[in-house]
Amino acid sequence: MRSLDEFAAAKIGELERSSLRRELTETVRVTGIWTLRNGRRLLSFCCNDYLNLTHHPLVVEAASEALRLYGVGAGASRFVTGNHPLYTELERRLARLKDTQAACVFGSGYLANLGIIPALVGPHDLILIDELAHACLWGGSRLSRATLVPFRHADVGHVEALLLELRRRHPHVLIATDGVFSMDGDVAPLHGLAALAHHHDAWLLADDAHGLGVVGRGRGSSFVRGQQADVPLQMGTLSKALGAYGGYICASSAVIDLLRNRARTLIYSTGLPPAIVAAAIAALDVIEQQPDYAALPLAKASAFARGAWLPQPQSPIVPVVLGTAEAALAGSALLAENGFLVTAIRPPTVPPGTARLRLTFTAQHPDDEIDRLADIVRTRILGRSEPIAIPAQ
């Protein structure tokens, strides 16, 4: 219809004028770190494949063998076609890694949170959510129709004040946060949040999409301080450090049983392809057997931060906040001219005024290229000629 096209064109025009229009660019990942884009070979520093397991021979072979044995797709929901034994094995392995009684695998991390949260809380309940939480946590929270109140980023004191004010009004309370925040790379104060949740009979949900495999000796953000934080709902993805695809939740047997019966995005979605499940199991083998390898992405991110005179990171994600969308796009273009693929992150993915370059580091990034990248960011993007005082985190 003409009015629909006119509406769409007007909205795209608004985005274009604000430098916020997104476009898909054909990109071929040749290996875990090298890409081909617009005829150029670029070293990627914007991929979440932190351990480069998408191309790991053991992971590829596991997927190939499952593909030969079981075919391409799952065929239907797991409740319709039957639960393939590979799902059972993957869920057992995830629960063991996270030290929980059980686990459940979903079609994606986004689908997981859209299913988990509405299955556990409803219109009479309260959700306290970190203001910088991932979009899928916000999406699942809104679908639940619970009272939704954001708290200041990583501010345990603010959570405590909100619980003291609001807890008694609601039968159930969920505290939702990222474990590792995808745009800033910092780790949530899970030990402090867990203590508050226990004291106020609230349920803590941590989205560990960017923690699994790379922090806490590969076990994720609940394990970063050496002593496990009491997080009863440990959610995450299989699509980042594991190099596969899908989402999961690790929790008690009772909670997992409830989610299998109430999470609509599980019940009414086709199951993951068996080959993807097999790949995720093989990736877990690598993470469990090679903890020193799992530590490399954070070590390389730390080396970059030292060279760029930036604060030391808590994860393999290092943001370079430039402010405007135009500045972020210009920085991305400059890095591409020098052989690096780094995407400009703009609102609404990040708050207005905080457009940035989001750099992610992987186990196989060459040290000399990291040094070169740091030098360009420090001198040509940030314009720093001498060290500046960096506040302690």
C-alpha positions as CSV (number, residue, x, y, z in Angstrom):
1,M,0.0,0.0,0.0
2,R,1.2,3.5,-0.8
3,S,0.7,4.8,2.7
4,L,2.8,2.0,4.1
5,D,5.7,2.7,1.7
6,E,5.4,6.4,2.5
7,F,5.5,5.7,6.2
8,A,8.6,3.4,5.8
9,A,10.4,5.9,3.6
10,A,9.8,8.7,6.1
11,K,11.2,6.7,9.0
12,I,14.3,5.7,7.0
13,G,14.8,9.3,6.1
14,E,14.8,10.2,9.8
15,L,17.4,7.5,10.6
16,E,19.5,8.6,7.7
17,R,19.6,12.3,8.8
18,S,20.6,11.1,12.3
19,S,23.4,8.8,11.1
20,L,21.5,5.9,12.6
21,R,20.4,4.0,9.5
22,R,21.7,0.4,9.5
23,E,22.6,-1.6,6.4
24,L,23.6,-5.2,5.9
25,T,27.1,-5.6,4.4
26,E,28.1,-8.8,2.8
27,T,31.0,-10.2,4.9
28,V,32.6,-13.6,4.6
29,R,34.4,-15.0,7.7
30,V,37.4,-16.8,6.2
31,T,38.7,-18.0,9.6
32,G,37.9,-17.1,13.2
33,I,39.5,-13.7,12.9
34,W,39.9,-12.8,9.2
35,T,37.0,-11.6,7.0
36,L,36.4,-10.5,3.4
37,R,34.3,-7.4,2.9
38,N,34.0,-5.3,-0.2
39,G,36.9,-7.1,-1.8
40,R,39.2,-6.4,1.2
41,R,40.7,-8.8,3.7
42,L,40.1,-7.3,7.2
43,L,41.1,-8.5,10.7
44,S,37.9,-8.6,12.6
45,F,37.7,-7.1,16.1
46,C,33.9,-7.0,16.3
47,C,33.0,-10.7,16.5
48,N,31.7,-12.5,19.6
49,D,33.5,-15.8,18.6
50,Y,35.9,-15.2,21.5
51,L,37.6,-18.6,21.4
52,N,37.4,-18.9,17.6
53,L,35.6,-22.2,18.0
54,T,33.4,-21.7,14.9
55,H,36.4,-22.9,12.9
56,H,38.0,-25.3,15.5
57,P,38.6,-28.6,13.8
58,L,37.0,-30.7,16.7
59,V,33.9,-28.5,16.7
60,V,33.6,-28.6,12.9
61,E,34.0,-32.4,12.8
62,A,31.4,-32.9,15.5
63,A,28.9,-30.9,13.6
64,S,29.8,-32.6,10.3
65,E,29.4,-36.1,11.8
66,A,26.0,-35.2,13.3
67,L,24.9,-33.7,10.0
68,R,25.7,-36.9,8.2
69,L,23.9,-39.0,10.8
70,Y,20.9,-36.9,11.6
71,G,20.3,-34.6,8.7
72,V,19.9,-30.8,8.6
73,G,16.9,-29.8,10.8
74,A,15.1,-31.0,13.9
75,G,11.8,-31.2,12.0
76,A,9.5,-29.7,14.7
77,S,9.4,-28.7,18.4
78,R,11.2,-31.0,20.8
79,F,7.8,-31.9,22.3
80,V,6.5,-33.1,18.9
81,T,9.4,-35.0,17.3
82,G,10.9,-36.3,20.4
83,N,13.9,-35.2,22.4
84,H,17.1,-36.2,20.5
85,P,19.7,-37.7,22.9
86,L,22.1,-34.9,21.9
87,Y,19.9,-32.3,23.6
88,T,20.0,-34.4,26.8
89,E,23.8,-34.6,26.7
90,L,24.2,-30.8,26.0
91,E,21.9,-29.9,28.9
92,R,23.7,-32.3,31.2
93,R,27.1,-30.7,30.3
94,L,25.8,-27.2,30.8
95,A,24.3,-28.0,34.2
96,R,27.6,-29.5,35.2
97,L,29.6,-26.5,34.1
98,K,27.3,-24.1,35.9
99,D,26.9,-26.3,39.0
100,T,23.2,-26.5,38.8
101,Q,20.8,-29.5,38.9
102,A,19.5,-29.1,35.4
103,A,19.4,-27.1,32.2
104,C,17.2,-26.4,29.2
105,V,18.3,-25.4,25.7
106,F,16.3,-22.9,23.6
107,G,16.5,-21.8,19.9
108,S,18.4,-18.7,20.7
109,G,19.4,-16.5,23.6
110,Y,16.8,-14.0,22.7
111,L,14.1,-16.7,22.6
112,A,15.3,-18.0,25.9
113,N,14.7,-14.7,27.8
114,L,11.4,-14.1,26.0
115,G,10.3,-17.5,27.3
116,I,11.9,-17.7,30.7
117,I,10.8,-14.4,32.3
118,P,7.0,-14.6,31.4
119,A,7.0,-18.2,32.6
120,L,8.2,-17.2,36.1
121,V,6.6,-13.8,36.8
122,G,3.3,-12.2,35.9
123,P,1.2,-9.1,36.2
124,H,1.2,-9.0,40.0
125,D,4.9,-9.4,40.3
126,L,7.9,-7.0,40.2
127,I,11.0,-7.0,38.0
128,L,14.0,-4.9,38.9
129,I,16.2,-4.6,35.8
130,D,19.7,-3.1,35.2
131,E,19.2,0.0,33.0
132,L,21.8,-1.3,30.6
133,A,20.5,-4.9,30.4
134,H,20.3,-6.5,27.0
135,A,17.3,-5.9,24.8
136,C,16.1,-9.5,25.3
137,L,15.9,-9.1,29.1
138,W,13.8,-6.0,28.5
139,G,11.7,-7.8,26.0
140,G,11.0,-10.8,28.2
141,S,10.2,-8.5,31.1
142,R,7.7,-6.5,29.2
143,L,6.0,-9.6,27.9
144,S,5.5,-10.8,31.5
145,R,3.3,-7.7,32.2
146,A,5.0,-7.5,35.6
147,T,5.7,-4.1,37.2
148,L,9.1,-3.2,35.6
149,V,11.5,-0.8,37.4
150,P,15.0,-0.2,36.1
151,F,17.9,0.3,38.6
152,R,21.1,2.3,38.0
153,H,23.7,0.3,36.2
154,A,25.5,-2.2,38.5
155,D,24.3,-0.2,41.6
156,V,23.7,-2.7,44.4
157,G,22.7,0.1,46.7
158,H,19.9,1.3,44.4
159,V,18.6,-2.3,44.1
160,E,18.5,-2.5,47.9
161,A,16.6,0.8,48.2
162,L,14.1,-0.4,45.6
163,L,13.6,-3.7,47.4
164,L,13.0,-1.9,50.7
165,E,10.4,0.3,49.0
166,L,8.6,-2.1,46.7
167,R,9.2,-5.7,47.8
168,R,6.2,-6.0,50.1
169,R,3.8,-4.9,47.4
170,H,4.4,-8.0,45.2
171,P,4.3,-11.7,45.7
172,H,7.4,-12.4,43.6
173,V,10.4,-10.3,42.6
174,L,12.9,-11.0,39.8
175,I,16.2,-9.1,39.6
176,A,17.5,-9.2,36.0
177,T,20.9,-8.3,34.8
178,D,23.6,-9.2,32.3
179,G,26.5,-11.1,33.7
180,V,28.9,-9.4,31.3
181,F,27.5,-6.3,29.7
182,S,27.7,-6.6,26.0
183,M,28.4,-3.0,25.2
184,D,30.6,-2.0,28.1
185,G,32.3,-5.3,28.9
186,D,32.0,-4.9,32.7
187,V,30.9,-7.7,35.0
188,A,27.8,-7.4,37.1
189,P,28.1,-7.3,40.9
190,L,26.5,-10.7,41.2
191,H,27.7,-11.6,44.7
192,G,26.1,-8.4,46.0
193,L,22.9,-8.9,44.0
194,A,22.7,-12.5,45.2
195,A,23.0,-11.5,48.8
196,L,20.2,-9.0,48.4
197,A,18.0,-11.4,46.5
198,H,18.5,-14.0,49.3
199,H,17.6,-11.5,52.0
200,H,14.5,-10.2,50.3
201,D,13.3,-13.5,48.8
202,A,13.9,-12.3,45.2
203,W,15.0,-14.4,42.3
204,L,18.2,-13.4,40.5
205,L,18.5,-13.9,36.7
206,A,21.9,-13.3,35.1
207,D,22.3,-13.4,31.3
208,D,25.8,-14.8,30.8
209,A,25.9,-14.6,27.0
210,H,29.3,-12.8,27.0
211,G,30.7,-14.6,30.1
212,L,30.5,-18.3,29.4
213,G,33.8,-19.5,28.1
214,V,35.9,-16.4,28.8
215,V,35.6,-15.3,32.4
216,G,35.6,-17.3,35.6
217,R,38.0,-19.9,34.1
218,G,35.4,-20.4,31.4
219,R,32.5,-21.1,33.7
220,G,31.1,-17.5,33.4
221,S,30.4,-14.4,35.4
222,S,29.0,-16.2,38.5
223,F,32.5,-17.6,39.1
224,V,34.7,-14.5,38.5
225,R,35.8,-14.0,42.1
226,G,36.8,-17.6,42.7
227,Q,33.7,-18.3,44.9
228,Q,30.5,-19.0,43.0
229,A,27.8,-16.4,43.3
230,D,24.4,-17.8,44.3
231,V,22.5,-17.1,41.0
232,P,19.5,-19.5,40.7
233,L,18.8,-18.5,37.1
234,Q,21.9,-18.7,35.0
235,M,21.0,-18.0,31.4
236,G,23.3,-17.7,28.4
237,T,23.9,-18.4,24.7
238,L,25.7,-21.0,22.7
239,S,26.5,-18.5,19.9
240,K,29.4,-16.6,21.3
241,A,32.4,-18.2,22.9
242,L,30.9,-21.7,22.1
243,G,30.8,-20.7,18.4
244,A,27.5,-22.5,17.7
245,Y,23.9,-21.2,18.1
246,G,21.1,-21.3,20.7
247,G,20.3,-20.3,24.2
248,Y,20.1,-22.1,27.6
249,I,19.0,-21.7,31.2
250,C,20.7,-23.5,34.1
251,A,18.6,-23.8,37.3
252,S,17.1,-26.3,39.7
253,S,15.3,-29.4,38.5
254,A,11.9,-27.9,39.6
255,V,12.5,-24.6,37.7
256,I,13.6,-26.4,34.5
257,D,10.6,-28.7,34.6
258,L,8.3,-25.7,35.0
259,L,10.0,-23.9,32.1
260,R,9.6,-26.9,29.8
261,N,5.9,-26.8,30.5
262,R,5.4,-23.0,30.4
263,A,8.0,-21.3,28.2
264,R,6.2,-20.6,25.0
265,T,9.3,-19.9,23.0
266,L,10.5,-23.4,23.8
267,I,7.2,-25.3,23.3
268,Y,6.2,-23.6,20.1
269,S,9.6,-23.3,18.3
270,T,11.4,-25.9,16.2
271,G,14.3,-27.5,18.1
272,L,17.9,-26.6,17.3
273,P,19.5,-28.7,14.4
274,P,21.3,-31.7,15.8
275,A,24.6,-30.6,14.2
276,I,24.5,-27.3,16.1
277,V,23.9,-29.2,19.4
278,A,26.8,-31.5,18.6
279,A,29.0,-28.5,17.9
280,A,28.2,-26.9,21.2
281,I,29.0,-30.1,23.1
282,A,32.4,-30.2,21.4
283,A,33.0,-26.6,22.2
284,L,32.3,-27.3,25.9
285,D,35.0,-30.0,25.7
286,V,37.6,-27.4,24.6
287,I,36.6,-24.9,27.3
288,E,36.7,-27.5,30.1
289,Q,39.9,-29.1,29.0
290,Q,41.8,-25.9,28.1
291,P,41.2,-23.2,30.8
292,D,44.4,-21.4,29.8
293,Y,43.1,-21.1,26.2
294,A,39.9,-19.7,27.6
295,A,41.8,-17.0,29.4
296,L,43.5,-15.6,26.3
297,P,40.7,-13.3,25.1
298,L,40.7,-11.3,28.3
299,A,44.5,-11.2,28.3
300,K,44.6,-9.8,24.8
301,A,41.9,-7.3,25.6
302,S,44.1,-6.2,28.6
303,A,47.1,-5.8,26.4
304,F,45.1,-3.6,24.0
305,A,43.8,-1.4,26.8
306,R,47.3,-0.8,28.1
307,G,48.5,0.2,24.6
308,A,45.5,2.5,24.0
309,W,45.7,4.0,27.5
310,L,42.2,2.8,28.4
311,P,40.9,1.3,31.6
312,Q,41.7,-2.3,32.2
313,P,38.8,-4.5,31.0
314,Q,36.9,-7.1,33.0
315,S,36.1,-9.2,29.9
316,P,37.2,-9.4,26.2
317,I,35.0,-6.4,25.3
318,V,36.6,-3.0,25.2
319,P,34.4,0.0,24.4
320,V,35.9,3.2,22.9
321,V,33.2,5.7,23.6
322,L,33.2,8.6,21.1
323,G,29.9,10.3,21.7
324,T,28.2,11.0,18.4
325,A,27.1,8.5,15.8
326,E,29.1,10.5,13.2
327,A,32.3,10.1,15.3
328,A,31.8,6.4,15.7
329,L,31.2,5.9,12.0
330,A,34.3,7.9,11.2
331,G,36.4,5.9,13.6
332,S,35.1,2.6,12.1
333,A,36.0,3.9,8.6
334,L,39.5,4.9,9.7
335,L,40.1,1.4,11.1
336,A,38.8,-0.3,8.0
337,E,41.3,1.8,5.9
338,N,44.0,0.3,8.1
339,G,42.8,-3.3,7.7
340,F,40.6,-3.7,10.8
341,L,36.9,-4.5,10.9
342,V,35.3,-2.7,13.9
343,T,31.6,-1.8,13.8
344,A,30.3,1.5,15.0
345,I,27.7,1.0,17.7
346,R,25.0,3.7,17.8
347,P,21.7,4.4,19.6
348,P,19.3,2.8,20.4
349,T,21.8,-0.1,21.0
350,V,23.6,2.3,23.4
351,P,22.3,5.4,25.2
352,P,22.3,8.7,23.3
353,G,25.6,10.5,23.4
354,T,27.6,7.2,24.0
355,A,28.1,6.0,20.4
356,R,31.2,3.9,20.3
357,L,33.6,1.5,18.8
358,R,33.1,-1.9,20.4
359,L,36.2,-4.0,20.2
360,T,36.1,-7.7,21.0
361,F,39.2,-9.8,21.4
362,T,39.7,-13.4,20.7
363,A,42.2,-16.1,21.5
364,Q,43.8,-16.1,18.1
365,H,44.3,-12.3,17.5
366,P,48.0,-11.7,16.7
367,D,49.8,-9.7,19.4
368,D,51.5,-7.4,16.9
369,E,48.2,-6.5,15.2
370,I,46.7,-5.8,18.7
371,D,49.6,-3.4,19.3
372,R,49.1,-1.7,15.9
373,L,45.4,-1.4,16.6
374,A,46.0,0.2,20.0
375,D,48.4,2.7,18.5
376,I,45.9,3.8,15.9
377,V,43.0,4.1,18.4
378,R,45.2,6.0,20.9
379,T,46.8,8.5,18.5
380,R,44.4,8.9,15.6
381,I,41.0,8.3,17.1
382,L,41.3,9.4,20.7
383,G,44.1,11.9,19.9
384,R,46.2,11.1,22.9
385,S,49.9,12.0,22.9
386,E,50.6,11.3,26.5
387,P,49.1,9.1,29.2
388,I,46.1,10.3,31.1
389,A,44.9,9.4,34.6
390,I,42.6,6.5,34.5
391,P,40.1,6.1,37.4
392,A,40.2,2.8,39.2
393,Q,37.3,0.5,38.4
